[in-house]
Amino acid sequence: MSVVAGRYLVTFPGRVGCHAPQRRIVVYALGIQGPHGHDLYADDSGRLQVEIAADGTVLPVGTDLAGALSHAEPLA
């Protein structure tokens, strides 16, 4: 069952080979769908936009993070 939340915590991996910590960013619903047909979310600045699939997979939109494996967890 899919969870649709108003905000999610999105986790992106750190830089490869340097044991950097993961980037964790809170994103908020924009109330529209993105190019892949999923709900569109953005961070506070609006620069990071992502779609979040029903299984929690994050699909970055218009960023260089397109190949990054990331996951979203709903926040209360």
N, C-alpha and C positions, 0 to 999 in steps of 0.2 A: 504494500500500500504506500502511495506517495504522500509526503508531507509537504504542504505548501505553507511557508512561514513568511512573515514580514521582513525577517532578517536572518542571515546565516553567518557563521564563522567559516571563512574559506582559508584553507591551508595550502600553501605552495612550498615545494621543496627548496632547500637552501642550494647554494652554488655547488656544482659537482666537484668532488675531489678536495673540498676544503672543510668538510664537516661543519658547515655553517648551519645555524639554526633555521628552522622553517619560518617562512613569513606567514603570519596569521592576520587576516584582514576581515573586518566586519563589513558586510554588504547589505544594502537595503533594497526592497522591492521598488521597482519603478512603475509597476502597474501596466506594463506592456510586454509583448513577446519579442524576443530577439530573432535573428536571422535563421536559427535552427528550430524555431517553433516552441522554445521553452521560455519560461518567465525570465525577464531581464532584471538584473540587480546591479547596483553600483556602490562604490565606497563613498565616504563623505565628500571627497574632492570631485567625484564624478569621472575621474580619469580612468579608473579601473571599472570596466563593465564586464559582467559575466552572465552566462545563462546557466541555470542549475537544472539538471535532469532529475527525473523522479528517483533515481538510485543514488543521488548525491554527487554525481560526476559534474565537474565544473568545466564549462566551455567558455574560455576567454573570448571576448569580442573586441577586435581591433587593437590587440596588444601583441607584444613580442613573446607573450607567455603561451602562445597557441600550442606548443609542444609539451608544456609542463603538465605532469600528472598532478592533479589536485582534487580535493574532496571538500564537500560542504556539510556542515552540521547545523541543523536549525537551532535558533536561539529563542528562548521564551520572551 
